[in-house]
């Protein structure tokens, strides 16, 4: 029935457009849209949680930090589990479960249970985000054309980047218009809308249940994941300390520098996302690590906003291409029936690098300077590039029988 509807809709379009609309492209569009609506719940509450903690809950700065970062605890734990479930239960099932968990987290915000209730909601949200992103990334790898798989992986990652850019604006507007309950309602309804979209999609052809036992962390994800963790330290440094770094040098406008970085990430995914497929993921990842390190070095030396913006653009270019390149290395080295487990372990390294990176850079800044922290992050990015370059060339595995 779905095939007949698709064929009729395609026949009504001009031939040039109809040739470009394939079932897999439509599936990716639906997957991206459903994931975006679910991830918007994560972005919308970002600027609201600190005010809610210090306002109605009457807690302090430490509680703000705990509530903001609590979801990453369950996210990093849940990613390998979500990867195994993606292989054993199917891609669409786990994507749908992630969207429903995000909606459940939004509903828990309404529960008047104080700080404990808020933390419970954030922990559930972490599980939902882990399931949704891990299974969605695996699903994308399944349906992407062989020659543009790296670009497709990068484009799916834009779902969460877009949500983290647009979501806070939505959250601020809803808070001003209807208070906290309006924000909580959006955080509940938006993932439910995303879940409805996911239910309308045909599952990945590689979603047949698997019964074989697999390791929690696939060996193929260790080296690329470690390089990703090292690269993520720079992102943590920028997110946590760019405002303080520029303020200390009398420049200010650190938020504009971070906006330039985010714009570069999105722009390069759209304009240069073909590089991992055409020149190879390993070469692209090494070049991306060098670009990120150079950008961090420029930021470390910057004494004005324009110079810091140049560094942020350069850093964003490298960071943007790093993730899809390393993810493509994992996909190329892993059999189809272990793809979810491998990507689940790989994505967990991002949370590890970000979670440990901010305290590490903060510790360096406390004994030296913010510039020293950015220099250290640049060195770690180069170390990630060296680790990638030193790895053995991945051997493409033969697909597992359906």
C-alpha positions as CSV (number, residue, x, y, z in Angstrom):
1,X,0.0,0.0,0.0
2,X,2.8,2.5,0.9
3,X,4.6,1.7,-2.4
4,X,1.5,2.4,-4.4
5,X,0.9,5.7,-2.7
6,X,4.6,6.6,-3.3
7,X,4.3,5.7,-7.0
8,X,1.2,7.7,-7.5
9,X,2.7,10.8,-5.8
10,X,5.9,10.5,-7.8
11,X,4.0,10.2,-11.1
12,X,2.3,13.5,-10.4
13,X,5.7,15.3,-10.3
14,X,7.8,16.6,-13.2
15,X,10.2,13.8,-14.4
16,X,13.3,15.8,-13.3
17,X,12.1,16.1,-9.8
18,X,10.6,12.6,-9.7
19,X,13.9,11.0,-10.5
20,X,15.5,12.5,-7.4
21,X,12.8,11.4,-5.1
22,X,13.5,7.9,-4.0
23,X,12.0,5.9,-1.1
24,X,15.3,6.1,0.8
25,X,15.5,9.9,0.4
26,X,11.9,10.2,1.7
27,X,12.7,7.9,4.6
28,X,15.7,10.0,5.5
29,X,13.6,13.2,5.3
30,X,11.0,11.7,7.6
31,X,13.7,10.4,10.0
32,X,15.4,13.8,10.1
33,X,12.1,15.6,10.7
34,X,11.0,13.3,13.4
35,X,14.3,13.5,15.1
36,X,14.4,17.3,14.9
37,X,11.0,17.6,16.5
38,X,12.1,15.3,19.4
39,X,15.5,17.1,19.8
40,X,13.7,20.5,20.0
41,X,12.5,19.4,23.4
42,X,16.2,19.3,24.5
43,X,17.0,22.7,23.1
44,X,13.9,24.5,24.3
45,X,14.5,23.8,28.0
46,X,18.2,24.8,27.9
47,X,17.7,28.5,28.7
48,X,14.7,27.7,31.0
49,X,16.2,25.2,33.4
50,X,18.6,27.6,35.1
51,X,15.9,30.1,35.8
52,X,13.5,27.4,37.0
53,X,16.1,26.0,39.4
54,X,17.0,29.4,40.9
55,X,13.4,30.7,40.8
56,X,10.6,28.4,41.7
57,X,12.8,25.7,43.1
58,X,15.0,28.2,45.1
59,X,18.3,26.3,44.6
60,X,21.7,27.6,43.9
61,X,24.4,27.6,41.1
62,X,25.6,24.1,41.9
63,X,22.0,22.8,41.5
64,X,21.9,24.6,38.2
65,X,25.0,22.8,36.9
66,X,23.7,19.4,38.2
67,X,20.3,19.8,36.5
68,X,21.7,21.1,33.3
69,X,24.3,18.3,32.9
70,X,22.3,15.4,34.5
71,X,20.9,14.2,31.1
72,X,24.5,13.5,29.9
73,X,25.0,10.9,32.6
74,X,22.3,8.6,31.4
75,X,23.1,9.5,27.7
76,X,26.6,8.2,27.9
77,X,25.5,5.1,29.7
78,X,22.6,4.5,27.4
79,X,24.3,4.8,24.1
80,X,26.0,1.4,24.0
81,X,22.8,-0.2,25.3
82,X,20.8,1.6,22.6
83,X,23.3,0.4,20.0
84,X,22.8,-3.2,21.0
85,X,19.0,-2.8,21.1
86,X,19.2,-1.2,17.6
87,X,20.8,-4.3,16.3
88,X,18.5,-6.8,18.1
89,X,15.2,-4.9,18.0
90,X,15.3,-2.8,14.9
91,X,16.1,0.8,14.0
92,X,12.6,2.2,14.0
93,X,11.7,0.6,17.3
94,X,14.5,2.3,19.2
95,X,14.1,5.6,17.4
96,X,10.5,5.6,18.4
97,X,11.3,4.6,21.9
98,X,13.8,7.5,22.1
99,X,11.1,10.0,21.0
100,X,8.6,8.7,23.5
101,X,11.1,8.8,26.3
102,X,11.8,12.5,25.4
103,X,8.0,13.1,25.6
104,X,7.9,11.4,29.0
105,X,10.6,13.6,30.2
106,X,8.6,16.6,29.1
107,X,5.6,15.3,31.1
108,X,7.7,14.8,34.2
109,X,8.5,18.5,34.3
110,X,4.9,19.1,35.3
111,X,5.3,16.8,38.4
112,X,5.7,19.1,41.5
113,X,8.5,17.0,43.0
114,X,11.1,19.7,43.5
115,X,14.7,19.1,42.5
116,X,14.3,15.4,42.6
117,X,11.5,15.5,40.0
118,X,13.5,17.8,37.8
119,X,16.5,15.5,37.9
120,X,14.3,12.5,37.1
121,X,13.0,14.3,34.0
122,X,16.6,15.1,32.9
123,X,17.8,11.6,33.4
124,X,14.9,10.2,31.3
125,X,15.6,12.8,28.6
126,X,19.2,11.5,28.5
127,X,18.0,8.0,27.8
128,X,15.7,9.2,25.1
129,X,18.3,11.3,23.3
130,X,20.8,8.4,23.4
131,X,18.2,6.0,21.8
132,X,17.0,8.4,19.2
133,X,20.4,9.6,18.0
134,X,22.2,6.2,18.1
135,X,19.4,4.3,16.3
136,X,18.8,7.3,13.9
137,X,22.5,7.4,12.9
138,X,22.5,3.6,12.3
139,X,19.3,3.9,10.2
140,X,20.9,6.7,8.2
141,X,23.9,4.5,7.5
142,X,21.6,1.7,6.3
143,X,19.7,3.7,3.7
144,X,22.4,6.1,2.6
145,X,24.0,5.5,-0.9
146,X,27.4,3.9,-0.7
147,X,29.1,6.8,-2.3
148,X,27.6,9.5,-0.1
149,X,27.3,7.7,3.3
150,X,29.6,10.1,5.1
151,X,27.6,13.1,3.9
152,X,24.4,11.5,5.0
153,X,25.8,10.8,8.5
154,X,26.8,14.4,8.8
155,X,23.4,15.7,7.6
156,X,21.6,13.6,10.2
157,X,23.8,15.1,12.9
158,X,22.4,18.5,11.8
159,X,19.1,17.5,13.4
160,X,20.5,17.9,16.9
161,X,22.6,21.0,15.9
162,X,19.5,22.7,14.4
163,X,17.5,21.8,17.5
164,X,20.1,23.2,19.8
165,X,20.1,26.5,17.8
166,X,16.4,27.0,17.3
167,X,15.2,25.3,20.5
168,X,16.5,27.9,22.9
169,X,14.7,30.7,20.9
170,X,11.5,28.7,21.1
171,X,11.9,28.1,24.9
172,X,12.6,31.8,25.6
173,X,9.5,32.8,23.6
174,X,7.2,30.3,25.3
175,X,8.5,31.3,28.7
176,X,7.7,34.9,28.1
177,X,4.3,34.1,26.6
178,X,3.0,31.3,28.9
179,X,5.5,30.7,31.7
180,X,7.2,27.4,32.6
181,X,4.1,25.3,31.9
182,X,4.1,26.4,28.3
183,X,7.7,25.3,27.9
184,X,7.0,21.9,29.5
185,X,4.0,21.4,27.2
186,X,6.1,22.1,24.2
187,X,8.8,19.7,25.5
188,X,6.1,17.0,25.7
189,X,4.2,17.6,22.5
190,X,7.1,18.2,20.1
191,X,8.6,14.7,20.7
192,X,5.1,13.2,20.4
193,X,4.8,14.8,17.0
194,X,8.2,13.4,16.1
195,X,7.1,9.9,17.2
196,X,4.1,10.1,15.0
197,X,6.3,11.0,12.0
198,X,8.5,8.0,12.8
199,X,5.6,5.6,12.9
200,X,4.8,6.6,9.3
201,X,8.2,5.4,8.0
202,X,9.1,2.0,6.7
203,X,11.8,0.4,8.8
204,X,15.4,-0.1,7.6
205,X,15.9,-3.2,5.5
206,X,18.6,-4.2,7.9
207,X,16.4,-4.2,11.0
208,X,15.8,-8.0,11.1
209,X,16.3,-9.1,14.8
210,X,19.7,-10.5,15.7
211,X,20.2,-13.1,18.4
212,X,24.0,-13.4,18.5
213,X,25.8,-12.0,21.5
214,X,27.9,-8.9,20.9
215,X,30.4,-7.0,23.1
216,X,29.1,-3.8,24.6
217,X,31.8,-1.7,23.0
218,X,32.8,-2.8,19.5
219,X,36.5,-2.9,18.9
220,X,36.1,-1.0,15.7
221,X,34.8,2.0,17.5
222,X,37.7,2.4,20.0
223,X,40.2,4.3,17.9
224,X,37.8,6.6,16.1
225,X,35.9,7.1,19.4
226,X,39.1,8.1,21.2
227,X,39.9,10.6,18.5
228,X,36.4,12.0,18.8
229,X,36.7,12.3,22.6
230,X,40.0,14.3,22.1
231,X,38.3,16.6,19.6
232,X,35.4,17.1,21.9
233,X,37.6,18.8,24.5
234,X,37.9,21.8,22.2
235,X,34.2,22.1,21.9
236,X,33.8,21.9,25.7
237,X,36.5,24.6,26.1
238,X,34.7,26.9,23.7
239,X,31.2,26.3,25.1
240,X,32.3,26.8,28.7
241,X,35.1,29.4,28.6
242,X,35.0,31.6,25.5
243,X,32.9,34.3,27.2
244,X,35.3,34.4,30.2
245,X,38.4,34.2,28.0
246,X,37.5,37.2,25.9
247,X,36.1,39.2,28.9
248,X,39.4,38.7,30.6
249,X,41.2,40.3,27.7
250,X,38.7,43.2,27.5
251,X,37.1,42.0,24.3
252,X,33.7,40.7,25.3
253,X,31.0,39.3,22.9
254,X,32.0,35.7,23.5
255,X,28.5,34.6,22.6
256,X,29.0,36.0,19.1
257,X,32.1,33.9,18.7
258,X,30.3,30.7,19.7
259,X,27.5,31.6,17.2
260,X,30.2,31.9,14.5
261,X,31.5,28.4,15.5
262,X,28.0,26.9,15.3
263,X,27.4,28.6,11.9
264,X,30.6,27.1,10.6
265,X,29.6,23.6,11.8
266,X,26.2,23.8,9.9
267,X,27.7,25.5,6.9
268,X,30.5,23.0,6.4
269,X,28.2,20.0,6.8
270,X,26.1,21.4,4.0
271,X,28.9,22.6,1.7
272,X,31.8,20.2,2.3
273,X,30.0,17.1,3.7
274,X,31.1,15.2,0.6
275,X,34.8,15.2,1.5
276,X,34.8,12.0,3.6
277,X,33.2,10.1,0.7
278,X,35.5,11.5,-2.0
279,X,39.0,11.8,-0.4
280,X,38.5,9.2,2.3
281,X,37.3,9.5,5.9
282,X,40.8,9.1,7.4
283,X,42.4,11.9,5.4
284,X,39.4,14.1,6.1
285,X,39.5,13.4,9.8
286,X,43.2,14.2,10.1
287,X,42.8,17.4,8.2
288,X,39.8,18.3,10.3
289,X,41.8,17.7,13.5
290,X,44.5,20.1,12.2
291,X,41.9,22.7,11.3
292,X,40.3,22.5,14.8
293,X,43.7,22.7,16.5
294,X,44.6,25.8,14.4
295,X,41.3,27.4,15.3
296,X,41.8,26.8,19.0
297,X,45.3,28.3,18.8
298,X,43.9,31.4,17.1
299,X,41.3,31.7,19.9
300,X,44.0,31.3,22.5
301,X,46.0,34.2,21.1
302,X,43.0,36.4,20.3
303,X,42.7,39.8,21.9
304,X,39.8,41.0,19.8
305,X,36.5,39.7,18.7
306,X,37.3,39.6,14.9
307,X,40.4,37.4,15.5
308,X,38.4,35.1,17.8
309,X,35.7,34.8,15.2
310,X,38.3,33.7,12.6
311,X,39.5,31.1,15.0
312,X,35.9,30.0,15.7
313,X,35.2,29.6,12.0
314,X,38.3,27.6,11.5
315,X,37.6,25.5,14.5
316,X,34.0,24.9,13.4
317,X,35.1,23.8,10.0
318,X,37.3,21.1,11.5
319,X,34.9,20.0,14.1
320,X,32.1,19.8,11.6
321,X,33.9,17.3,9.4
322,X,35.5,15.3,12.2
323,X,32.3,13.6,13.4
324,X,31.0,12.2,10.0
325,X,34.5,11.2,9.0
326,X,35.2,9.2,12.1
327,X,31.6,7.7,12.1
328,X,32.2,6.6,8.5
329,X,35.4,4.9,9.5
330,X,33.4,2.9,12.1
331,X,30.6,2.0,9.6
332,X,33.1,0.9,7.0
333,X,34.9,-1.4,9.5
334,X,31.8,-3.0,11.0
335,X,29.5,-5.7,9.7
336,X,25.9,-4.6,9.1
337,X,24.5,-6.7,11.9
338,X,26.8,-5.0,14.4
339,X,26.5,-1.5,13.1
340,X,24.2,-0.2,15.9
341,X,26.5,-1.5,18.7
342,X,29.5,0.0,17.0
343,X,27.9,3.4,16.5
344,X,26.5,3.3,20.0
345,X,29.9,2.9,21.5
346,X,31.4,5.5,19.2
347,X,28.9,8.2,20.0
348,X,29.4,7.6,23.7
349,X,33.0,8.9,23.3
350,X,31.7,12.4,22.4
351,X,29.9,12.6,25.8
352,X,33.0,11.4,27.6
353,X,35.2,14.0,25.9
354,X,32.8,16.8,26.5
355,X,32.1,15.8,30.1
356,X,35.7,15.5,31.0
357,X,36.9,18.3,28.8
358,X,35.3,21.2,30.5
359,X,36.6,20.3,34.0
360,X,40.1,19.7,32.5
361,X,40.3,23.0,30.8
362,X,38.8,24.7,33.9
363,X,41.6,23.1,36.0
364,X,44.3,24.3,33.6
365,X,42.8,27.8,33.6
366,X,42.7,27.9,37.4
367,X,46.4,27.4,37.7
368,X,47.4,29.3,34.5
369,X,45.0,31.1,32.2
370,X,42.1,30.5,29.9
371,X,44.5,30.8,27.0
372,X,46.5,27.9,28.4
373,X,43.3,25.9,28.5
374,X,42.6,26.6,24.8
375,X,46.2,25.7,23.9
376,X,45.8,22.4,25.8
377,X,42.6,21.7,23.8
378,X,44.5,22.4,20.6
379,X,47.2,19.9,21.6
380,X,44.5,17.2,22.3
381,X,42.9,17.8,18.9
382,X,46.2,17.3,17.2
383,X,46.7,14.1,19.3
384,X,43.3,12.9,18.0
385,X,44.5,13.5,14.5
386,X,47.7,11.6,15.1
387,X,45.8,8.8,16.6
388,X,43.6,8.6,13.5
389,X,46.5,8.8,11.1
390,X,48.4,6.0,13.0
391,X,45.5,3.6,12.9
392,X,45.5,0.7,10.5
393,X,43.4,1.2,7.4
394,X,39.9,-0.2,8.1
395,X,39.0,-3.4,6.3
396,X,35.5,-3.2,4.7
397,X,33.5,-6.1,6.1
398,X,31.2,-8.1,4.0
399,X,27.5,-7.5,4.7
400,X,25.8,-10.0,7.0
401,X,23.1,-12.1,5.4
402,X,19.6,-10.7,6.0
